[in-house]
Amino acid sequence: MGWHTVDRRISGAVLACVLLATGFATGCTAEPPADSRPGTAARPVPSARLPRGDAGAQVGAEAAYRKWGITPLAAPPAPPATKPTGRAAAGGRVPVISEIPTKENIVFLTFDDGAEKDPEFVTMMRELKIPFTMFLTDSVIRADYGYFKKLQRLGNSIQNHTLTHPNLRTLGAAAQKQEICGQQKKLKDRYGTMPRLFRPPYGNWNENTRAAAASCGIENIVLWRESMQIKNMQYQGAVKKLHPGDIILAHFRGPSELKGTTMTRMTANLLRHIQEQGFTVARLEDYL
Ligand SMILES: [Zn+2]
């Protein structure tokens, strides 16, 4: 199988989570077992991200990036004709993935929970046209569903992160199903499309989670390889760098959780790390 299941990895992982004043645990990182993979040399990424062959648009893109303190990321390669990752067969086990098999220097951005609703982030992503995937929790977003609609309209998908952000390992099968299927329905009602990806809070799941997810129509459980903090990335593996196909976890967080840093500044830091290592951002749904 081409995708990488994390069963063996997560078994050795120590999970650490940050509890917010809201009472919702939103920040979760899996401290990985020693798992050094063969390194992949970063190669230069010469072409600017937006539209090739159009000098005027090129200048516009560079100006947009400059406004946010970064230079344009390279254009991602064309999506593969055949998606390299699996999905659950009818009645089968839902694959659990934390990276996409690829040799390209691309990574995938995911933003979780939905606590911070910074209008500047909408502006930033509209201007930069960076694709990302949102994993949203109903209890965190229900005060302002409309905020995420704006991000969805930019072409970014909204996926499932449970109704109330529990540690699913502490719940039985029926309660897990309620958390996942309940959020499927909420997101379908609010945003018009049924999620097909699910991220368990804290990265915690078990076989009941896979069964529940399958019964709710989920095709893939999506974890992550690296996570974005405030200024720095937290890397798995002994070598502190990105790998082709890494899925990166970030959160909708604002100054109260980021020690005064805004969500847009955190995102600029994130993009800078990606760019400095010769990577660019591709759309997860093109590969999954
Ligand atoms: Zn979360």
Boltz pocket constraint, residues with backbone or C-beta under 6 A from the ligand:
constraints:
  - pocket:
      binder: B
      contacts: [[A, 25], [A, 26], [A, 27], [A, 28], [A, 112], [A, 113], [A, 161], [A, 165], [A, 200], [A, 201], [A, 202]]
      max_distance: 6.0
